[in-house]
Amino acid sequence: MQPGSIVRFRERDWVLLPSENDVIRLRPLTGDQDSEIGVHHGLSDLIAYNLATERISPSNFPLPTADHILDAASTRLLWQSARLMLREGATPFRSLGKISIRPRKYQFVPLMMALRLDPVRLLIADDVGIGKTIEALLIARELWDRGQIRRLAVLCPPALCDQWQQELTEKFNLPAEVLRSSTVSRLERKKPVNRSIFEWFPVQVISIDWVKTDRNRLSFIRSCPELVIVDEAHGAADSSGRNSAQQQRHRLVREIANDPSRHLLLLTATPHSGIDTAFQSLLGLLNPEFAQWEPGNLNEDQRGRLARHFINRARGDLLRGWQGADCFPKRECLEYSYPLSPAYRKLLDMTLDACSAALENIDTLTSKWQRKSRTWAALGLLRCVMSSPDAAQAALLNREHPGADAPDPESERPDEQEGAAEIPAFDATGEVDDEPAVRRMASVFQKNTLKSLRETAESLINLNQRYDQDLKLKACAEVVRELVTNGFHPIVWCHFVHTAEYVKKGLEHLLAPQIRELQIPWVTGRLSDEERREIVRDINPDRPRVLVATDCLSEGINLQEKFNAVLHYDLPWNPNRLEQREGRVDRYGQPARTVRAVLLYGQDNDVDGKLLEVLIRKSRAIRQAVGTHVPVPEESMGIAEVIARSVLLRQRPARQQELFLLDPDLQGAEERFKTQWDRSAEHLKQSRSLFAQHAVRADEVERELQTCDAVLGDPESTRHFLLDAAQRLGIPIPQADIPGVYLIKKPTETIPEILKSEIDRLPGALKRITFESPPPGEAVYVGRNHPLVSAAARWIFETALENPDRSVAARCGVIRTRSVTRLTTLLLLRARYLLQRDSTAGSLLAEEVLITGYRGPDAADPASWLSPDEARDLLETAEPSDNIPAGEKRELIQDALNRLGQPDTSPPSPVWNRFRDLLTERASLLRQSHDRVRKAIERQAPSWEVRPQWPPDVLSILMLQPGVQG
């Protein structure tokens, strides 16, 4: 009994699956992957000695009988259900039978590259929003299904852990556990005492800032899985001691990469930060030799070798032959200015004077740390006042203990800080760390100055009680009203929690009376990750909406499904943050064709003006010229500090401005910054021209996908199956107003309970579904592996085999049709193959559903047999033209069954002989397809061995009798 054989166990037939260790894996004939069981060898032998039903013995798939005969449509339904139940598909990409999404063609390019490497070492540096997560997990799922890995780990920033877990579990059928400081205690209780959590859980998502510490790093390295995916890999580049936390991450990933057999995927949209040595350190993780190469001076051989491991594409690269134009929206960037009210102007001028006075004698301080500390305090106060009066009041209130009511900064710190160095002036994205700045205000500013500023802010808050006196808020409300009126659903980004709360209340006051059923949820870093997701999840997609948020949402939660515009209430002081915010809606999976991004700035605010001029407008100009976002160079992260200080010191006398210009830390900083940024843009253009992977052609990928679709079914066949099955089962699914979207109405009470429960699980009051990926509108993508499709296919298949009286499908069908001129017999087969890559690797099982058939009563004549395309075309298109009496149907089916005979008779019937030839041909084609995608560039990979398992399952027989030709 080899894997793929039919066996009998506990009075039921099963498919014997490839097994490891001492466990025998069995799958029911009519079940799917979720129905598998394992039987231990020793236990099976012990029980079987005393109980015959526990003995695993050979069996056969039951042949059809003439007891239950329907029509061609019923046979088509059985064919589709059998095909949609396949998980171990006989296809070149084994993973497509297990995933719940439909990747775009361009997302298969990294997979094609990975299959030509052993081990797989890739740096995937595609643009923001292209889908690097999907590309990486497609590789992971493929390696898993080929038996090359049995454990994997994703290392990512803490804020992204839950997003990765969701993607792994829901889209790639790889249930994952999140490992970070807040989950370790719970996970420790779920494992044996003699195993570490790193080796016990096969699929892990790990906070890189938690695992990088000495306490956790060594344990992880000892139990490191075969595949490691590192997200935001630029944060693990060698920082040469400039950033101790980053250096710890680099040490961790370098130790992972030291095992030459380990598969490693590095993901980042910003591989080159402007520092060649940091980029070289990333390349060195792929191959130590790459770390010695100069990125701007590669010879032809080096470029060729590096191209096998590095892919770097922007959206423009996907427009040539990849049909990428319809994957992404068009981004419209707008600016909207507002004047400061007299009262707000007074508060800002007072703040500028106070901050510039605080920096007046900064050049006399001998300690660089003291100069930084004073600068942080001044800039922190300035940002609070520029944001909102509420943020200003919170910063100034209780100045003796400012931390108690200080405004929360936009960027949330990691929840694990073991080993972190002192807090720098700017965090990893270049943003000012405001809370430490606020804590230093009392030592930087005069008490009476802070008191005067606080009283002015409070008077402004009192003046703004009706919200219509704040011209910034009124401008925001006007932009939001216009966006919502034009069908957009915006996110309003704020820097401070207090500002976000103020904006939410203000928009409710100003807009709720004007826009019916407007939803205005808000999310800040004071909420847990689950609370944030719940708020986003509960937003009604059928009503207008605007989300007010701080930057705790600018990464880690997909927002493109419910939002398609952004408004920057507070200008970010770094364009990298600007791109992160806008990238939450402008990304793969955005159903809208256009997204809109609006900058809100004070027309008489010098700081806003300078930020726009030096940073934001230049960032957008570079993005337009290069075709993608170019991050601010890492060495220039302090440029926002330079800009703000230059504005502040303009308030002072000329002599003090000259002293500022003589500061060695700041002299010429703006010009150096522009030069470095232009250099980074040029490097990115050059990298894309070399590593966009044009050698992997769209038609090459298309050929393999067509092979997969022929076995597993494409989205259109899934649509036909579900709509046909729903019609027969009494489930109304009419088309909605949105093209490609369907509504599931309330079904009849007689439908199977398993289908009713899956319909109830669909989100929303209106059960919108679509067969397009990414889904349009607010619909749920229903692919071949969606629980609703799986439940329908399994129920139809099971009832056809085990309870045909209840079935809407049949194993036998007879129709009279004008599609044939001779009596034609169609046979539906399920074939299984054993695959083995080499003598040391375990075997894999592959399955497919085949359609074959012959004309006339003489199956022994080779010329009578239909080609696969002819047989499939007849099954899909033949329609009845006349009725056939029941007795005649039974007679025709019985004749076909007699010609079929049994698979083990000697000599075998001509039909079974043809089946054997067909399986041999299909096995050869399957071997060729696996070898084709596995082919190495520098050497030929070992050829796959593919053996058909005998006999195939005969699922159904359909007789086509010629109708009267009219």
Secondary structure, DSSP 8 states (H G I E B T S, - for coil): --TT-EEEETTEEEEEE---TTEEEEEETT--GGG-EEEEHHHHHHHHHH-GGGS-EE-------TTSEE-HHHHHHHHHHHHHT-SSBSSS-GGGGT-SS---GGGGHHHHHHTT-SS-EEEE---TTS-HHHHHHHHHHHHHHTTS-S-EEEEE-GGGHHHHHHIIIIIHS---EEESTTTHHHHHTTS-TTS-HHHH-SEEEEEHHHHTSHHHHHHHHHT--SEEEESSGGGGS--TTS-HHHHHHHHHHHHHHTSTT-EEEEE-S-S--S-HHHHHHHHHHH-GGGGGS-TTS--HHHHHHHHTTEE---GGGGSSSS-GGGTS-EEEEEEEEE---HHHHHHHHHHHHHHHHHTTTGGG---HHHHHHHHHHHHHHHHHHHH-HHHHHHHHTTTTSGGGS----SS---S--TT--S--SB-TTS-B-HHHHHHTHHHHS-HHHHHHHHHHHHHHHHHGGGSTT-HHHHHHHHHHHHHHHTT--EEEE-SSHHHHHHHHHHHHHHHTTTSTT-B--EE-TTS-HHHHHHHHHTS-TTS-B-EEE-GGGSSSS--TTT--EEEESS--SSHHHHHHHHHTTSSTT--SSEEEEEEEEETT-HHHHHHIIIIIHHHHHHHHHHSS-----GGGTTHHHHHHHHHHHTTS-HHHHHHHHH-TTTTTHHHHHHHHHHHHHHHHHHHHHHHS-TTS-HHHHHHHHHHHHHHH--HHHHHHHHHHHHHHHT----B-SSTTEEEE----TTS-HHHHHHHHHSSSSSEEEESSSS-STT-EE--TTSHHHHHHHHHHHHHHHH-GGG-SS-SEEEEEETT-SS-EEEEEEEEEEEEESSTTS--EEEEEEEEEEEESS-TT-GGGB--HHHHHHHHHH----B---HHHHHHHHHHHHHHH--TT-SS--HHHHHHHHHHHHHHHHHHHHHHHHH--SSS-----EEEEEEEEEEEEEEEEEE----
